Each structure stands twice: as C-alpha cells, then as structure tokens.
Amino acid sequence: MKTPKLLPWYARKAGVSEERATVLWRKAVREATAETGWVGNAEYWGAAMDHFLALLEAERDTLCAPRVTPLVRSQNRMWRLPLLAMEDVFTAISANWQRNLDTFRKAA
C-alpha cells in the first residue's frame, strides 16, 4: 500500500525517521481495517489517519529528545523586556516633548 504524500512532513514534525513513520502508517492501516471493516472509503481513510497521528504522537513521546524551544522563546522574551520598556519610555518622553512644544508654540 502506498503511503501518504505528507508522510515525510509528519515524520519530520514528530521527529521520527521516514522508515519508522512508514511502519507506523502500515500499523495504522491495519488498525483502521480492523476497526471499520471496509477499505477505501472516507471513514476508513479518516480512521487510518487518526490512528497514524496517535501512533506518531506516542512515538514522539517515547523519544528522549529534549524540547528546548519553549525555554529559548522565554529567554528571548526576557532578553527583549528591557528593550521594550526602554522603547515605551522613549515613546512617552517624545509624546510629552511634542505636547509641550506645541503648547509653547501656541503661547508664543
């Protein structure tokens, strides 16, 4: 049976090899066949894809790869915080300066 065209994308997204994703796809097809009793209709393909995604999720959870993306994002936000605060202060100073300058020009 042919694999879905997006199988390499799903494999990369889950962090597994394409060969392992192909094995999981075949297992999902067997489970969908046993569940639906039919082959080739929309219910069958939907069940196969649901089983495949569940198997990929389970496979990803068994991998020991640390997930550092949330940590890096939080560090990036914390690094940018003083810069954002400084930008807000300068914006407030500039607005106040313009307001006072306009008041001074009207008075003169």
Buried (B, 14 or more C-beta within 10 A) or exposed (E): EEBBEEBBEBBEEBEBEEEBBBBBBBBBBEBBBEBBEEEEEEEBBEBBBBBBBEBBEEBBEEEEEEEEEEEEEEEEEEEEEEEEEEEEEEEEEEEEEEEEEEEEEEEE
